[in-house]
Amino acid sequence: MNRTGLWLCLLAASLLPVSAQITVEVLQDQDQFLPGEALAVAVRITNRSGQTLRLGGDDDWLSFGVESMAGSVVRKTGEAPVPREVTIVESSKRATIRVDLAPYFALSQPGRYLITATVRIPDWPREIPPSPGKGFDIIEGAKLWEQEFGLPPSPGATNAIPEVRKYILQQANYIKGKLRLYLRVTDGSGSKTFRVFPIGTLFSFSRPEFQVDKLSRLHCLYENGPHAFSYTVFDPDGDLLVRQTYDFKTTRSRLKVDGEGNISVTGGSRRLTASDVPPPEPADLTDGVKLPNP
């Protein structure tokens, strides 16, 4: 190739759109959420520029926007925190950044929305185009059950007026008619939400059971498949403490309360799974292993 031809090739390369050299994508594990549920997104940045990139170094190198399908911009309630440390991405490699956007956008109304991510590289004079919009839905849930409870006192506290909170169980259609069970923890009035947690998938026509124990923990037992039940326990902050699976052939699993107010599962046979909380020992996950009822 002569000098003129080489110069033209270099000029053409310099004029390539930035989008052909750096791509930004927004990814999600699910695309339907209840208001207040964690809105986890992953931003994947792929480097095809032929040079090493430096990402980060300040607070606004990665930013997000959310708008409705009608085009209205969703109000921000804060800036989503992103890692400031510099990430080095070699050519032909990619980096993935994970963020929960729910606390930073006012997404209380059901509807269809789009997320975009914008990356700014300090060493580059040209801007990188925002990512393509990633669609998701905010959906409504039907209330199945609710109960107020008092927050247990902190260690050493005496005669304090207990803080009142509320457990709310909701169900929503999320994939082609499948039902998902959700826990919402709010203040006593229901106006302030502390946590929304997707508990699991409900088997058709099942009747979940719910009980609050003497420590204000919520126990849930629901059918999540043919002849299978899932048992979960949550603390007053909505954190998952226990998840177990029970199979039954002749007796249906149910919640049982003893004389001291302790709650457990009666009926069925526990089956160890990799999704158990707390997790079982790897050696206990052999096919066919069963545990007696607690």
Residue pairs with C-beta under 8 A, 6 or more apart in sequence:
1 9
17 129
18 124
18 126
18 127
18 128
18 129
19 128
19 129
20 48
21 47
21 48
21 49
21 50
22 45
22 46
22 47
22 48
22 49
22 53
22 119
22 121
22 128
23 45
23 46
23 48
24 43
24 44
24 45
24 117
24 118
24 119
24 128
24 129
24 130
24 131
25 43
25 44
25 46
25 131
25 132
25 134
26 41
26 42
26 43
26 115
26 116
26 117
26 131
26 132
26 133
26 134
27 41
27 42
27 43
27 44
27 134
28 40
28 41
28 42
28 134
28 136
29 40
30 136
30 174
31 135
31 136
31 137
32 136
32 137
32 139
32 172
32 174
32 175
33 39
33 102
33 107
33 136
33 137
33 138
33 139
34 138
34 139
34 140
34 141
34 170
34 172
34 182
34 184
34 196
34 198
35 107
35 108
35 109
35 110
35 138
35 193
35 196
36 102
36 184
36 193
36 195
36 196
37 102
37 182
37 196
37 197
37 198
38 100
38 102
38 196
39 100
39 101
39 102
39 105
39 107
39 136
40 98
40 99
40 100
40 101
41 64
41 98
41 99
41 100
41 101
41 115
41 117
41 134
42 96
42 97
42 98
43 62
43 96
43 97
43 98
43 99
43 117
43 119
43 131
44 94
44 95
44 96
45 53
45 55
45 89
45 94
45 95
45 96
45 97
45 119
46 93
46 94
47 53
47 89
47 90
47 91
47 92
47 93
47 94
47 95
48 91
48 92
49 91
50 91
51 91
52 88
52 89
52 90
52 91
53 88
53 89
53 121
53 123
54 86
54 87
54 88
54 121
54 122
54 123
55 61
55 62
55 86
55 87
55 88
55 89
55 95
55 119
55 121
56 82
56 83
56 84
56 85
56 86
56 87
57 84
57 86
57 122
58 84
58 122
59 79
59 81
59 82
59 84
60 79
60 120
61 82
61 119
61 120
61 121
61 122
62 82
62 97
62 117
62 118
62 119
62 120
63 79
63 80
63 117
63 118
63 120
64 80
64 99
64 101
64 104
64 115
64 116
64 117
64 118
65 73
65 115
65 116
65 118
65 130
66 73
66 74
66 101
66 105
66 107
66 113
66 114
66 115
66 116
67 73
67 74
67 113
67 114
67 133
68 74
68 111
68 112
68 113
68 114
69 111
69 112
69 113
69 114
69 135
74 105
74 106
74 107
74 113
75 105
75 106
76 104
76 105
76 106
77 103
77 104
77 105
77 106
78 103
78 104
79 104
80 99
80 100
80 101
80 104
81 99
82 97
82 99
83 97
87 95
89 95
101 115
107 113
107 138
108 138
109 138
110 137
110 138
110 139
110 140
111 137
111 138
112 135
112 136
112 137
113 135
113 136
113 137
113 138
114 133
114 134
114 135
114 136
115 133
115 134
115 136
116 130
116 131
116 132
116 133
116 134
117 130
117 131
118 128
118 130
118 131
119 128
120 127
120 128
121 128
139 172
139 173
139 174
140 172
141 170
141 171
141 172
141 182
142 170
142 171
142 172
143 168
143 169
143 170
144 169
144 170
144 171
144 181
144 208
145 167
145 168
145 169
145 208
145 210
146 166
146 167
146 168
146 169
147 166
147 167
147 210
147 212
148 164
148 165
148 166
148 188
149 164
149 165
149 166
149 167
149 212
149 216
149 236
150 162
150 163
150 164
150 165
150 216
151 162
151 163
151 164
151 165
151 216
151 236
152 162
152 215
152 216
152 236
153 160
153 162
164 187
164 188
165 185
165 186
165 187
165 188
165 194
165 236
166 185
166 186
166 187
166 188
166 190
167 183
167 184
167 185
167 210
167 212
167 218
167 234
168 183
168 184
168 185
168 186
168 190
169 181
169 182
169 183
169 184
169 208
169 210
169 220
170 181
170 182
170 184
171 179
171 180
171 181
171 182
171 202
172 179
172 180
172 182
173 179
173 180
174 180
178 201
178 202
179 201
179 202
179 204
180 198
180 199
180 200
180 201
180 202
181 198
181 199
181 200
181 201
181 202
181 208
181 220
181 222
182 196
182 197
182 198
182 199
183 195
183 196
183 197
183 199
183 218
183 220
183 234
183 238
184 193
184 195
184 196
184 238
185 193
185 194
185 195
185 196
185 234
185 236
185 237
185 238
186 192
186 193
186 194
187 194
194 237
194 238
195 237
195 238
195 239
196 238
197 234
197 238
197 240
199 220
199 222
199 230
199 232
200 222
200 224
200 230
200 232
201 224
202 208
202 222
202 223
202 224
203 222
203 223
203 224
203 225
203 226
203 228
206 222
206 223
206 224
207 223
208 220
208 221
208 222
208 223
209 220
209 221
209 222
209 254
209 255
210 218
210 219
210 220
211 218
211 219
211 255
211 257
211 263
212 218
212 219
213 219
213 257
213 261
213 262
213 263
214 260
214 261
214 262
216 235
216 236
217 233
217 234
217 235
217 236
217 241
218 233
218 234
219 231
219 232
219 233
219 255
219 263
220 230
220 231
220 232
220 233
220 234
221 229
221 230
221 231
221 253
221 254
221 255
221 265
222 229
222 230
223 229
223 230
224 230
224 245
227 247
227 248
227 249
228 245
228 246
228 247
228 248
228 271
229 245
229 246
229 247
229 248
229 253
229 265
229 268
230 243
230 244
230 245
230 246
231 242
231 243
231 244
231 245
231 246
231 253
231 265
232 240
232 242
232 243
232 244
233 240
233 241
233 242
234 240
234 241
235 241
240 277
241 277
242 277
242 278
243 275
243 276
243 277
244 265
244 270
244 276
245 270
245 271
245 272
245 273
245 275
245 276
246 253
246 265
246 267
246 268
246 269
246 270
246 271
247 268
247 269
247 271
248 267
248 268
248 269
251 267
251 268
252 267
252 268
253 265
253 266
253 267
253 268
254 265
254 266
254 267
255 263
255 264
255 265
255 266
256 263
256 264
256 265
256 266
257 263
258 264
264 293
264 294
265 293
265 294
266 293
267 293
268 293
269 290
269 291
269 292
269 293
270 290
270 291
270 292
270 293
270 294
271 289
271 290
271 291
272 280
272 284
272 285
272 289
272 290
272 291
273 280
273 285
274 285
